[in-house]
């Protein structure tokens, strides 16, 4: 659990400097695996840390291992979806998200975020839009960045601009630069395309 907290800190910069938080996350993940090499939670944590470290193949392998160790865990499957999508395997990520939702029909809202993330990175924009709209309906203010990107990438700039306006009303301090610093993509050009979509939607770059 502490490893996950430090992963979140390293990704979003909430407490420590990035390198400090990442070191703590790696330390706790390694200790958890040493303590119990059959722990699905430890492998999930390690997969997320590996993702931040840019070790994409290892991250995917650890996420897959977590699901193998806990085939009935919806959380393991949902986090595996996020890892696989970010590691450049969005089609496989969709499978994991759908599995998570079947395992836990009363799933938390962020499962829809993981599903939408996978759909969008796979280029399935209509499905992504539906997932992010459902996410935002459950958790107002969440999913709007991805929704704006999906609208823009599917040729609906007017809806992208409307979504950007709603986003700024919820998060007036939002900048593309700050958002991009929290994103993980195996292919950096993919993030560049997303940033361009957000700029065209009227969101502030923050440069």
Steps between C-alpha positions, in 0.01 A plus 500: 500500500782743583658422166179604324484824698855588402427408136211749505730758658767442235252526217305805616761677713286536808763484777860413420720586206445257213824307542454472876145370464600260223785364712262442790246331273766270355634418847158402636412302186827304520452431870145379441617258230781374723255444784242321284596403146143382439331828594279641224495841671881507505515420128238763422698759694822396332336521156395860563844596626666333201266700278622825657857383449433451129558123521191422297549131420580419863200706615269300272653172619445590867144615433429171323651309791273685745194390304628143482553491877159651575267407212199608706637845581325778311758754620791296365328481162410870490850615590638254245282676244658834586850353482443327168341806340786724613755239387369511144264199513155662513306215340619264773420772752137502386476129575629555854258789564203298378614213721522732804145624445364148470675400821363803685169619350482775766842629397635841608495787253871489419448163328317700232803727482727202437259362241469834322879540508541165328230570243639842415859379461370218279322754280149387596380853556125441524549239771749727674255790496227282648733377776624847593150647499394223739808565715426871519135428584613294799786727603434856380812664360680174426572371149453839335856530368476167320150584383624824340780309327263232374259758361785679325650181359162386373441825309268685738691814598186678619434231762869499591484874566182464706665227706809716549279779632337261747841375604625850578187577698580199719877540501590864429871435563522229234786523251598261225859498621402389852267232362765370260748461787269237654455296182688187401529395136736252343490704180576865585353620171163376621512744789600779262189432294286510815653828611429648157136389530470672837654820366254501210220460755601830657667373816795699638844354420666618821837548329 
